[in-house]
Amino acid sequence: METELDKNLNLHKISCPIGVLCIIFEARPEAAVQIFSLSIKSGNSLILKGGKEAVLSNTALHEIFCEAIRLAVPSVVGCVQIVKTHDDINKLLALDKYIDLIIPR
């Protein structure tokens, strides 16, 4: 997309993935679907951490996400991971070399 602001001055819209996102969200499984969709559409890898009350639902959704990616884009299998315990988050916080953005939602 390009917009001409003035003579010889053009504005270009360039999308660029952030990288690896870690998103911590409450116990609402529909949030996992929204987060997954947005991050994959924008070309990011994803680590999901949902609320403990929805761990079974989030695990099932993670399996569906992985299968969908495997069928659609086999070259990026493994780009969506799930974390199930709060202790795992503390470990992930130390991995700032590898995780580009952590979002508590």
Biopython code that builds the backbone (N, CA, C, O; Angstrom):
import numpy as np
from Bio.PDB.StructureBuilder import StructureBuilder

atoms = [
    (1, "MET", "N", (0.846, -1.173, 0.000)),
    (1, "MET", "CA", (0.000, 0.000, 0.000)),
    (1, "MET", "C", (0.890, 1.235, 0.000)),
    (1, "MET", "O", (1.868, 1.312, 0.743)),
    (2, "GLU", "N", (0.539, 2.190, -0.838)),
    (2, "GLU", "CA", (1.336, 3.406, -0.965)),
    (2, "GLU", "C", (0.426, 4.616, -1.089)),
    (2, "GLU", "O", (-0.589, 4.580, -1.785)),
    (3, "THR", "N", (0.803, 5.686, -0.404)),
    (3, "THR", "CA", (0.067, 6.933, -0.471)),
    (3, "THR", "C", (1.050, 8.043, -0.803)),
    (3, "THR", "O", (2.094, 8.175, -0.163)),
    (4, "GLU", "N", (0.714, 8.830, -1.795)),
    (4, "GLU", "CA", (1.583, 9.955, -2.140)),
    (4, "GLU", "C", (1.219, 11.141, -1.252)),
    (4, "GLU", "O", (0.120, 11.687, -1.355)),
    (5, "LEU", "N", (2.136, 11.532, -0.390)),
    (5, "LEU", "CA", (1.917, 12.643, 0.520)),
    (5, "LEU", "C", (2.224, 13.985, -0.137)),
    (5, "LEU", "O", (1.572, 14.991, 0.141)),
    (6, "ASP", "N", (3.213, 13.980, -1.001)),
    (6, "ASP", "CA", (3.644, 15.179, -1.697)),
    (6, "ASP", "C", (4.452, 14.721, -2.906)),
    (6, "ASP", "O", (4.717, 13.528, -3.059)),
    (7, "LYS", "N", (4.839, 15.645, -3.750)),
    (7, "LYS", "CA", (5.650, 15.285, -4.903)),
    (7, "LYS", "C", (6.948, 14.638, -4.422)),
    (7, "LYS", "O", (7.688, 15.211, -3.621)),
    (8, "ASN", "N", (7.204, 13.443, -4.925)),
    (8, "ASN", "CA", (8.390, 12.653, -4.567)),
    (8, "ASN", "C", (8.428, 12.258, -3.092)),
    (8, "ASN", "O", (9.498, 11.958, -2.564)),
    (9, "LEU", "N", (7.277, 12.255, -2.422)),
    (9, "LEU", "CA", (7.201, 11.821, -1.026)),
    (9, "LEU", "C", (6.052, 10.831, -0.893)),
    (9, "LEU", "O", (4.883, 11.212, -0.840)),
    (10, "ASN", "N", (6.415, 9.545, -0.842)),
    (10, "ASN", "CA", (5.430, 8.481, -0.781)),
    (10, "ASN", "C", (5.506, 7.775, 0.562)),
    (10, "ASN", "O", (6.588, 7.535, 1.098)),
    (11, "LEU", "N", (4.348, 7.451, 1.088)),
    (11, "LEU", "CA", (4.237, 6.710, 2.345)),
    (11, "LEU", "C", (3.917, 5.261, 2.001)),
    (11, "LEU", "O", (2.932, 4.981, 1.317)),
    (12, "HIS", "N", (4.751, 4.343, 2.478)),
    (12, "HIS", "CA", (4.568, 2.918, 2.231)),
    (12, "HIS", "C", (4.185, 2.229, 3.528)),
    (12, "HIS", "O", (4.740, 2.526, 4.586)),
    (13, "LYS", "N", (3.249, 1.321, 3.446)),
    (13, "LYS", "CA", (2.895, 0.492, 4.592)),
    (13, "LYS", "C", (3.616, -0.840, 4.425)),
    (13, "LYS", "O", (3.413, -1.554, 3.443)),
    (14, "ILE", "N", (4.455, -1.158, 5.394)),
    (14, "ILE", "CA", (5.214, -2.402, 5.360)),
    (14, "ILE", "C", (4.914, -3.176, 6.639)),
    (14, "ILE", "O", (5.119, -2.668, 7.741)),
    (15, "SER", "N", (4.437, -4.384, 6.491)),
    (15, "SER", "CA", (4.171, -5.231, 7.652)),
    (15, "SER", "C", (5.405, -6.070, 7.944)),
    (15, "SER", "O", (6.067, -6.573, 7.036)),
    (16, "CYS", "N", (5.692, -6.207, 9.202)),
    (16, "CYS", "CA", (6.866, -6.961, 9.622)),
    (16, "CYS", "C", (6.531, -7.714, 10.906)),
    (16, "CYS", "O", (6.068, -7.102, 11.869)),
    (17, "PRO", "N", (6.756, -9.034, 10.942)),
    (17, "PRO", "CA", (6.476, -9.767, 12.170)),
    (17, "PRO", "C", (7.379, -9.319, 13.309)),
    (17, "PRO", "O", (8.503, -8.869, 13.085)),
    (18, "ILE", "N", (6.882, -9.444, 14.515)),
    (18, "ILE", "CA", (7.662, -9.103, 15.703)),
    (18, "ILE", "C", (8.634, -10.230, 16.018)),
    (18, "ILE", "O", (9.789, -9.979, 16.361)),
    (19, "GLY", "N", (8.173, -11.462, 15.903)),
    (19, "GLY", "CA", (9.015, -12.621, 16.192)),
    (19, "GLY", "C", (8.268, -13.615, 17.043)),
    (19, "GLY", "O", (7.223, -14.128, 16.642)),
    (20, "VAL", "N", (8.801, -13.891, 18.221)),
    (20, "VAL", "CA", (8.179, -14.842, 19.144)),
    (20, "VAL", "C", (7.392, -14.062, 20.190)),
    (20, "VAL", "O", (7.947, -13.246, 20.926)),
    (21, "LEU", "N", (6.091, -14.329, 20.242)),
    (21, "LEU", "CA", (5.212, -13.690, 21.210)),
    (21, "LEU", "C", (4.850, -14.691, 22.297)),
    (21, "LEU", "O", (4.601, -15.861, 22.008)),
    (22, "CYS", "N", (4.820, -14.246, 23.521)),
    (22, "CYS", "CA", (4.316, -15.033, 24.636)),
    (22, "CYS", "C", (3.134, -14.256, 25.188)),
    (22, "CYS", "O", (3.292, -13.139, 25.680)),
    (23, "ILE", "N", (1.966, -14.841, 25.109)),
    (23, "ILE", "CA", (0.768, -14.131, 25.540)),
    (23, "ILE", "C", (0.115, -14.896, 26.682)),
    (23, "ILE", "O", (-0.218, -16.075, 26.560)),
    (24, "ILE", "N", (-0.058, -14.197, 27.783)),
    (24, "ILE", "CA", (-0.670, -14.757, 28.987)),
    (24, "ILE", "C", (-2.081, -14.186, 29.066)),
    (24, "ILE", "O", (-2.265, -12.969, 29.101)),
    (25, "PHE", "N", (-3.067, -15.061, 29.093)),
    (25, "PHE", "CA", (-4.447, -14.592, 29.084)),
    (25, "PHE", "C", (-5.262, -15.327, 30.130)),
    (25, "PHE", "O", (-4.834, -16.352, 30.661)),
    (26, "GLU", "N", (-6.434, -14.799, 30.418)),
    (26, "GLU", "CA", (-7.313, -15.361, 31.441)),
    (26, "GLU", "C", (-7.956, -16.650, 30.940)),
    (26, "GLU", "O", (-7.707, -17.083, 29.815)),
    (27, "ALA", "N", (-8.762, -17.242, 31.764)),
    (27, "ALA", "CA", (-9.397, -18.531, 31.455)),
    (27, "ALA", "C", (-10.586, -18.354, 30.519)),
    (27, "ALA", "O", (-11.727, -18.646, 30.878)),
    (28, "ARG", "N", (-10.302, -17.878, 29.331)),
    (28, "ARG", "CA", (-11.324, -17.745, 28.294)),
    (28, "ARG", "C", (-10.771, -18.386, 27.032)),
    (28, "ARG", "O", (-10.002, -17.749, 26.312)),
    (29, "PRO", "N", (-11.136, -19.614, 26.745)),
    (29, "PRO", "CA", (-10.564, -20.308, 25.587)),
    (29, "PRO", "C", (-10.765, -19.580, 24.258)),
    (29, "PRO", "O", (-9.949, -19.725, 23.349)),
    (30, "GLU", "N", (-11.843, -18.800, 24.136)),
    (30, "GLU", "CA", (-12.029, -18.079, 22.858)),
    (30, "GLU", "C", (-10.919, -17.053, 22.646)),
    (30, "GLU", "O", (-10.633, -16.684, 21.507)),
    (31, "ALA", "N", (-10.296, -16.592, 23.718)),
    (31, "ALA", "CA", (-9.155, -15.677, 23.581)),
    (31, "ALA", "C", (-7.994, -16.383, 22.894)),
    (31, "ALA", "O", (-7.273, -15.765, 22.111)),
    (32, "ALA", "N", (-7.805, -17.669, 23.178)),
    (32, "ALA", "CA", (-6.728, -18.435, 22.536)),
    (32, "ALA", "C", (-6.911, -18.459, 21.020)),
    (32, "ALA", "O", (-5.944, -18.341, 20.269)),
    (33, "VAL", "N", (-8.142, -18.611, 20.585)),
    (33, "VAL", "CA", (-8.429, -18.647, 19.145)),
    (33, "VAL", "C", (-8.120, -17.293, 18.511)),
    (33, "VAL", "O", (-7.502, -17.236, 17.448)),
    (34, "GLN", "N", (-8.536, -16.220, 19.144)),
    (34, "GLN", "CA", (-8.267, -14.878, 18.627)),
    (34, "GLN", "C", (-6.766, -14.588, 18.586)),
    (34, "GLN", "O", (-6.250, -14.075, 17.593)),
    (35, "ILE", "N", (-6.080, -14.921, 19.665)),
    (35, "ILE", "CA", (-4.641, -14.676, 19.751)),
    (35, "ILE", "C", (-3.907, -15.488, 18.684)),
    (35, "ILE", "O", (-3.041, -14.962, 17.985)),
    (36, "PHE", "N", (-4.251, -16.760, 18.562)),
    (36, "PHE", "CA", (-3.643, -17.627, 17.563)),
    (36, "PHE", "C", (-3.833, -17.046, 16.157)),
    (36, "PHE", "O", (-2.876, -16.939, 15.390)),
    (37, "SER", "N", (-5.054, -16.679, 15.834)),
    (37, "SER", "CA", (-5.366, -16.168, 14.499)),
    (37, "SER", "C", (-4.559, -14.915, 14.172)),
    (37, "SER", "O", (-3.969, -14.807, 13.097)),
    (38, "LEU", "N", (-4.541, -13.985, 15.097)),
    (38, "LEU", "CA", (-3.828, -12.728, 14.852)),
    (38, "LEU", "C", (-2.316, -12.921, 14.750)),
    (38, "LEU", "O", (-1.666, -12.310, 13.901)),
    (39, "SER", "N", (-1.763, -13.757, 15.601)),
    (39, "SER", "CA", (-0.309, -13.916, 15.576)),
    (39, "SER", "C", (0.151, -14.681, 14.340)),
    (39, "SER", "O", (1.173, -14.331, 13.749)),
    (40, "ILE", "N", (-0.572, -15.705, 13.942)),
    (40, "ILE", "CA", (-0.186, -16.459, 12.748)),
    (40, "ILE", "C", (-0.392, -15.606, 11.498)),
    (40, "ILE", "O", (0.441, -15.621, 10.592)),
    (41, "LYS", "N", (-1.487, -14.868, 11.448)),
    (41, "LYS", "CA", (-1.754, -14.002, 10.297)),
    (41, "LYS", "C", (-0.654, -12.959, 10.130)),
    (41, "LYS", "O", (-0.319, -12.582, 9.007)),
    (42, "SER", "N", (-0.096, -12.497, 11.238)),
    (42, "SER", "CA", (0.950, -11.480, 11.167)),
    (42, "SER", "C", (2.354, -12.086, 11.092)),
    (42, "SER", "O", (3.339, -11.348, 11.099)),
    (43, "GLY", "N", (2.462, -13.414, 11.021)),
    (43, "GLY", "CA", (3.748, -14.064, 10.809)),
    (43, "GLY", "C", (4.589, -14.270, 12.053)),
    (43, "GLY", "O", (5.808, -14.414, 11.958)),
    (44, "ASN", "N", (3.962, -14.285, 13.212)),
    (44, "ASN", "CA", (4.692, -14.455, 14.469)),
    (44, "ASN", "C", (4.569, -15.880, 14.986)),
    (44, "ASN", "O", (3.588, -16.572, 14.714)),
    (45, "SER", "N", (5.578, -16.306, 15.734)),
    (45, "SER", "CA", (5.478, -17.544, 16.499)),
    (45, "SER", "C", (4.805, -17.208, 17.816)),
    (45, "SER", "O", (4.749, -16.043, 18.209)),
    (46, "LEU", "N", (4.293, -18.226, 18.503)),
    (46, "LEU", "CA", (3.431, -17.947, 19.637)),
    (46, "LEU", "C", (3.625, -18.948, 20.770)),
    (46, "LEU", "O", (3.706, -20.156, 20.548)),
    (47, "ILE", "N", (3.696, -18.422, 21.980)),
    (47, "ILE", "CA", (3.645, -19.230, 23.195)),
    (47, "ILE", "C", (2.403, -18.769, 23.954)),
    (47, "ILE", "O", (2.286, -17.597, 24.311)),
    (48, "LEU", "N", (1.485, -19.690, 24.196)),
    (48, "LEU", "CA", (0.223, -19.369, 24.862)),
    (48, "LEU", "C", (0.239, -19.837, 26.315)),
    (48, "LEU", "O", (0.709, -20.935, 26.612)),
    (49, "LYS", "N", (-0.269, -19.014, 27.206)),
    (49, "LYS", "CA", (-0.473, -19.404, 28.601)),
    (49, "LYS", "C", (-1.848, -18.913, 29.020)),
    (49, "LYS", "O", (-2.051, -17.722, 29.259)),
    (50, "GLY", "N", (-2.789, -19.844, 29.105)),
    (50, "GLY", "CA", (-4.137, -19.499, 29.531)),
    (50, "GLY", "C", (-4.323, -19.745, 31.010)),
    (50, "GLY", "O", (-3.436, -20.269, 31.684)),
    (51, "GLY", "N", (-5.468, -19.368, 31.501)),
    (51, "GLY", "CA", (-5.791, -19.560, 32.909)),
    (51, "GLY", "C", (-5.890, -21.030, 33.277)),
    (51, "GLY", "O", (-6.245, -21.863, 32.444)),
    (52, "LYS", "N", (-5.572, -21.348, 34.533)),
    (52, "LYS", "CA", (-5.560, -22.744, 34.984)),
    (52, "LYS", "C", (-6.946, -23.374, 34.917)),
    (52, "LYS", "O", (-7.057, -24.594, 34.804)),
    (53, "GLU", "N", (-7.997, -22.574, 34.984)),
    (53, "GLU", "CA", (-9.360, -23.111, 34.946)),
    (53, "GLU", "C", (-9.707, -23.686, 33.569)),
    (53, "GLU", "O", (-10.637, -24.484, 33.453)),
    (54, "ALA", "N", (-8.980, -23.294, 32.539)),
    (54, "ALA", "CA", (-9.295, -23.737, 31.176)),
    (54, "ALA", "C", (-8.155, -24.536, 30.552)),
    (54, "ALA", "O", (-8.037, -24.587, 29.327)),
    (55, "VAL", "N", (-7.322, -25.153, 31.370)),
    (55, "VAL", "CA", (-6.144, -25.844, 30.840)),
    (55, "VAL", "C", (-6.517, -26.973, 29.874)),
    (55, "VAL", "O", (-5.825, -27.165, 28.874)),
    (56, "LEU", "N", (-7.572, -27.711, 30.139)),
    (56, "LEU", "CA", (-7.973, -28.797, 29.239)),
    (56, "LEU", "C", (-8.479, -28.252, 27.906)),
    (56, "LEU", "O", (-8.147, -28.785, 26.847)),
    (57, "SER", "N", (-9.280, -27.194, 27.959)),
    (57, "SER", "CA", (-9.780, -26.572, 26.723)),
    (57, "SER", "C", (-8.626, -25.982, 25.911)),
    (57, "SER", "O", (-8.575, -26.138, 24.691)),
    (58, "ASN", "N", (-7.713, -25.312, 26.588)),
    (58, "ASN", "CA", (-6.579, -24.710, 25.886)),
    (58, "ASN", "C", (-5.664, -25.770, 25.286)),
    (58, "ASN", "O", (-5.114, -25.572, 24.203)),
    (59, "THR", "N", (-5.498, -26.885, 25.975)),
    (59, "THR", "CA", (-4.690, -27.983, 25.445)),
    (59, "THR", "C", (-5.333, -28.557, 24.184)),
    (59, "THR", "O", (-4.641, -28.829, 23.203)),
    (60, "ALA", "N", (-6.637, -28.741, 24.206)),
    (60, "ALA", "CA", (-7.353, -29.243, 23.028)),
    (60, "ALA", "C", (-7.241, -28.259, 21.868)),
    (60, "ALA", "O", (-7.021, -28.660, 20.725)),
    (61, "LEU", "N", (-7.393, -26.974, 22.167)),
    (61, "LEU", "CA", (-7.261, -25.957, 21.112)),
    (61, "LEU", "C", (-5.841, -25.941, 20.546)),
    (61, "LEU", "O", (-5.661, -25.799, 19.337)),
    (62, "HIS", "N", (-4.844, -26.083, 21.401)),
    (62, "HIS", "CA", (-3.457, -26.120, 20.940)),
    (62, "HIS", "C", (-3.245, -27.268, 19.953)),
    (62, "HIS", "O", (-2.569, -27.100, 18.938)),
    (63, "GLU", "N", (-3.818, -28.426, 20.248)),
    (63, "GLU", "CA", (-3.706, -29.564, 19.339)),
    (63, "GLU", "C", (-4.354, -29.256, 17.987)),
    (63, "GLU", "O", (-3.828, -29.634, 16.940)),
    (64, "ILE", "N", (-5.485, -28.575, 18.016)),
    (64, "ILE", "CA", (-6.162, -28.185, 16.774)),
    (64, "ILE", "C", (-5.307, -27.179, 16.002)),
    (64, "ILE", "O", (-5.169, -27.293, 14.784)),
    (65, "PHE", "N", (-4.735, -26.197, 16.698)),
    (65, "PHE", "CA", (-3.878, -25.207, 16.050)),
    (65, "PHE", "C", (-2.699, -25.895, 15.361)),
    (65, "PHE", "O", (-2.373, -25.592, 14.213)),
    (66, "CYS", "N", (-2.069, -26.819, 16.075)),
    (66, "CYS", "CA", (-0.901, -27.514, 15.523)),
    (66, "CYS", "C", (-1.265, -28.319, 14.285)),
    (66, "CYS", "O", (-0.523, -28.331, 13.303)),
    (67, "GLU", "N", (-2.406, -28.990, 14.336)),
    (67, "GLU", "CA", (-2.845, -29.771, 13.175)),
    (67, "GLU", "C", (-3.172, -28.857, 11.993)),
    (67, "GLU", "O", (-2.838, -29.175, 10.851)),
    (68, "ALA", "N", (-3.815, -27.737, 12.260)),
    (68, "ALA", "CA", (-4.142, -26.791, 11.181)),
    (68, "ALA", "C", (-2.868, -26.259, 10.529)),
    (68, "ALA", "O", (-2.795, -26.148, 9.306)),
    (69, "ILE", "N", (-1.881, -25.935, 11.331)),
    (69, "ILE", "CA", (-0.614, -25.442, 10.785)),
    (69, "ILE", "C", (0.081, -26.542, 9.998)),
    (69, "ILE", "O", (0.609, -26.295, 8.914)),
    (70, "ARG", "N", (0.082, -27.765, 10.541)),
    (70, "ARG", "CA", (0.725, -28.883, 9.852)),
    (70, "ARG", "C", (0.122, -29.104, 8.467)),
    (70, "ARG", "O", (0.837, -29.404, 7.511)),
    (71, "LEU", "N", (-1.206, -28.954, 8.366)),
    (71, "LEU", "CA", (-1.875, -29.151, 7.085)),
    (71, "LEU", "C", (-1.691, -27.970, 6.135)),
    (71, "LEU", "O", (-1.547, -28.158, 4.927)),
    (72, "ALA", "N", (-1.696, -26.766, 6.676)),
    (72, "ALA", "CA", (-1.656, -25.572, 5.829)),
    (72, "ALA", "C", (-0.236, -25.147, 5.454)),
    (72, "ALA", "O", (0.035, -24.833, 4.295)),
    (73, "VAL", "N", (0.661, -25.138, 6.427)),
    (73, "VAL", "CA", (2.021, -24.642, 6.194)),
    (73, "VAL", "C", (3.006, -25.546, 6.940)),
    (73, "VAL", "O", (3.482, -25.182, 8.015)),
    (74, "PRO", "N", (3.312, -26.708, 6.386)),
    (74, "PRO", "CA", (4.164, -27.663, 7.104)),
    (74, "PRO", "C", (5.549, -27.122, 7.481)),
    (74, "PRO", "O", (6.179, -27.633, 8.407)),
    (75, "SER", "N", (6.019, -26.109, 6.781)),
    (75, "SER", "CA", (7.360, -25.588, 7.056)),
    (75, "SER", "C", (7.449, -24.836, 8.384)),
    (75, "SER", "O", (8.554, -24.567, 8.857)),
    (76, "VAL", "N", (6.322, -24.491, 8.994)),
    (76, "VAL", "CA", (6.358, -23.753, 10.262)),
    (76, "VAL", "C", (5.769, -24.555, 11.423)),
    (76, "VAL", "O", (5.333, -23.982, 12.422)),
    (77, "VAL", "N", (5.759, -25.873, 11.287)),
    (77, "VAL", "CA", (5.271, -26.712, 12.379)),
    (77, "VAL", "C", (6.073, -26.399, 13.636)),
    (77, "VAL", "O", (7.297, -26.284, 13.582)),
    (78, "GLY", "N", (5.396, -26.262, 14.749)),
    (78, "GLY", "CA", (6.059, -25.948, 16.011)),
    (78, "GLY", "C", (6.066, -24.470, 16.340)),
    (78, "GLY", "O", (6.644, -24.065, 17.349)),
    (79, "CYS", "N", (5.435, -23.655, 15.510)),
    (79, "CYS", "CA", (5.446, -22.207, 15.755)),
    (79, "CYS", "C", (4.450, -21.785, 16.826)),
    (79, "CYS", "O", (4.426, -20.621, 17.226)),
    (80, "VAL", "N", (3.629, -22.720, 17.293)),
    (80, "VAL", "CA", (2.685, -22.425, 18.377)),
    (80, "VAL", "C", (2.940, -23.427, 19.503)),
    (80, "VAL", "O", (2.873, -24.640, 19.302)),
    (81, "GLN", "N", (3.229, -22.902, 20.674)),
    (81, "GLN", "CA", (3.481, -23.731, 21.850)),
    (81, "GLN", "C", (2.521, -23.320, 22.959)),
    (81, "GLN", "O", (1.939, -22.235, 22.923)),
    (82, "ILE", "N", (2.366, -24.193, 23.935)),
    (82, "ILE", "CA", (1.486, -23.896, 25.058)),
    (82, "ILE", "C", (2.257, -24.124, 26.358)),
    (82, "ILE", "O", (3.068, -25.043, 26.471)),
    (83, "VAL", "N", (1.983, -23.274, 27.318)),
    (83, "VAL", "CA", (2.562, -23.372, 28.651)),
    (83, "VAL", "C", (1.388, -23.584, 29.600)),
    (83, "VAL", "O", (0.369, -22.901, 29.500)),
    (84, "LYS", "N", (1.533, -24.531, 30.518)),
    (84, "LYS", "CA", (0.383, -24.889, 31.348)),
    (84, "LYS", "C", (0.475, -24.428, 32.792)),
    (84, "LYS", "O", (-0.550, -24.352, 33.470)),
    (85, "THR", "N", (1.670, -24.117, 33.289)),
    (85, "THR", "CA", (1.787, -23.741, 34.702)),
    (85, "THR", "C", (2.422, -22.365, 34.859)),
    (85, "THR", "O", (3.141, -21.887, 33.982)),
    (86, "HIS", "N", (2.142, -21.756, 35.976)),
    (86, "HIS", "CA", (2.714, -20.440, 36.275)),
    (86, "HIS", "C", (4.227, -20.525, 36.439)),
    (86, "HIS", "O", (4.932, -19.573, 36.104)),
    (87, "ASP", "N", (4.735, -21.634, 36.944)),
    (87, "ASP", "CA", (6.181, -21.812, 37.099)),
    (87, "ASP", "C", (6.906, -21.728, 35.761)),
    (87, "ASP", "O", (8.030, -21.232, 35.688)),
    (88, "ASP", "N", (6.257, -22.217, 34.697)),
    (88, "ASP", "CA", (6.860, -22.147, 33.373)),
    (88, "ASP", "C", (7.023, -20.703, 32.906)),
    (88, "ASP", "O", (7.986, -20.380, 32.210)),
    (89, "ILE", "N", (6.100, -19.848, 33.280)),
    (89, "ILE", "CA", (6.189, -18.436, 32.897)),
    (89, "ILE", "C", (7.430, -17.798, 33.510)),
    (89, "ILE", "O", (8.130, -17.036, 32.843)),
    (90, "ASN", "N", (7.704, -18.104, 34.769)),
    (90, "ASN", "CA", (8.907, -17.552, 35.403)),
    (90, "ASN", "C", (10.165, -17.946, 34.641)),
    (90, "ASN", "O", (11.090, -17.142, 34.520)),
    (91, "LYS", "N", (10.214, -19.164, 34.130)),
    (91, "LYS", "CA", (11.355, -19.611, 33.327)),
    (91, "LYS", "C", (11.402, -18.872, 31.990)),
    (91, "LYS", "O", (12.478, -18.505, 31.517)),
    (92, "LEU", "N", (10.244, -18.656, 31.388)),
    (92, "LEU", "CA", (10.202, -17.966, 30.092)),
    (92, "LEU", "C", (10.652, -16.508, 30.195)),
    (92, "LEU", "O", (11.243, -15.966, 29.261)),
    (93, "LEU", "N", (10.369, -15.884, 31.327)),
    (93, "LEU", "CA", (10.770, -14.489, 31.500)),
    (93, "LEU", "C", (12.285, -14.314, 31.409)),
    (93, "LEU", "O", (12.765, -13.235, 31.062)),
    (94, "ALA", "N", (13.024, -15.350, 31.714)),
    (94, "ALA", "CA", (14.483, -15.291, 31.635)),
    (94, "ALA", "C", (15.001, -15.478, 30.206)),
    (94, "ALA", "O", (16.190, -15.291, 29.951)),
    (95, "LEU", "N", (14.134, -15.837, 29.294)),
    (95, "LEU", "CA", (14.550, -16.117, 27.922)),
    (95, "LEU", "C", (14.358, -14.911, 27.002)),
    (95, "LEU", "O", (13.900, -15.062, 25.869)),
    (96, "ASP", "N", (14.700, -13.735, 27.477)),
    (96, "ASP", "CA", (14.463, -12.521, 26.693)),
    (96, "ASP", "C", (15.292, -12.461, 25.413)),
    (96, "ASP", "O", (15.013, -11.629, 24.549)),
    (97, "LYS", "N", (16.295, -13.311, 25.266)),
    (97, "LYS", "CA", (17.046, -13.393, 24.008)),
    (97, "LYS", "C", (16.210, -14.056, 22.921)),
    (97, "LYS", "O", (16.422, -13.817, 21.732)),
    (98, "TYR", "N", (15.262, -14.889, 23.333)),
    (98, "TYR", "CA", (14.507, -15.708, 22.390)),
    (98, "TYR", "C", (13.040, -15.302, 22.254)),
    (98, "TYR", "O", (12.413, -15.577, 21.231)),
    (99, "ILE", "N", (12.499, -14.658, 23.262)),
    (99, "ILE", "CA", (11.104, -14.201, 23.223)),
    (99, "ILE", "C", (11.114, -12.694, 23.038)),
    (99, "ILE", "O", (11.659, -11.952, 23.855)),
    (100, "ASP", "N", (10.500, -12.261, 21.950)),
    (100, "ASP", "CA", (10.555, -10.844, 21.597)),
    (100, "ASP", "C", (9.562, -9.974, 22.349)),
    (100, "ASP", "O", (9.836, -8.803, 22.611)),
    (101, "LEU", "N", (8.412, -10.536, 22.698)),
    (101, "LEU", "CA", (7.392, -9.734, 23.351)),
    (101, "LEU", "C", (6.520, -10.612, 24.246)),
    (101, "LEU", "O", (5.996, -11.630, 23.793)),
    (102, "ILE", "N", (6.362, -10.231, 25.499)),
    (102, "ILE", "CA", (5.452, -10.925, 26.404)),
    (102, "ILE", "C", (4.292, -9.985, 26.703)),
    (102, "ILE", "O", (4.482, -8.846, 27.129)),
    (103, "ILE", "N", (3.090, -10.493, 26.467)),
    (103, "ILE", "CA", (1.891, -9.666, 26.633)),
    (103, "ILE", "C", (0.971, -10.315, 27.664)),
    (103, "ILE", "O", (0.417, -11.383, 27.404)),
    (104, "PRO", "N", (0.800, -9.694, 28.819)),
    (104, "PRO", "CA", (-0.239, -10.160, 29.743)),
    (104, "PRO", "C", (-1.554, -9.558, 29.309)),
    (104, "PRO", "O", (-1.697, -8.335, 29.307)),
    (105, "ARG", "N", (-2.508, -10.372, 28.944)),
    (105, "ARG", "CA", (-3.777, -9.861, 28.408)),
    (105, "ARG", "C", (-4.848, -9.963, 29.449)),
    (105, "ARG", "O", (-5.992, -9.585, 29.197)),
]
sb = StructureBuilder()
sb.init_structure("model")
sb.init_model(0)
sb.init_chain("A")
sb.init_seg("    ")
for serial, (resi, resn, name, xyz) in enumerate(atoms, 1):
    if name == "N":
        sb.init_residue(resn, " ", resi, " ")
    sb.init_atom(name, np.array(xyz, "f"), 0.0, 1.0, " ", f" {name:<3s}", serial, name[0])
structure = sb.get_structure()
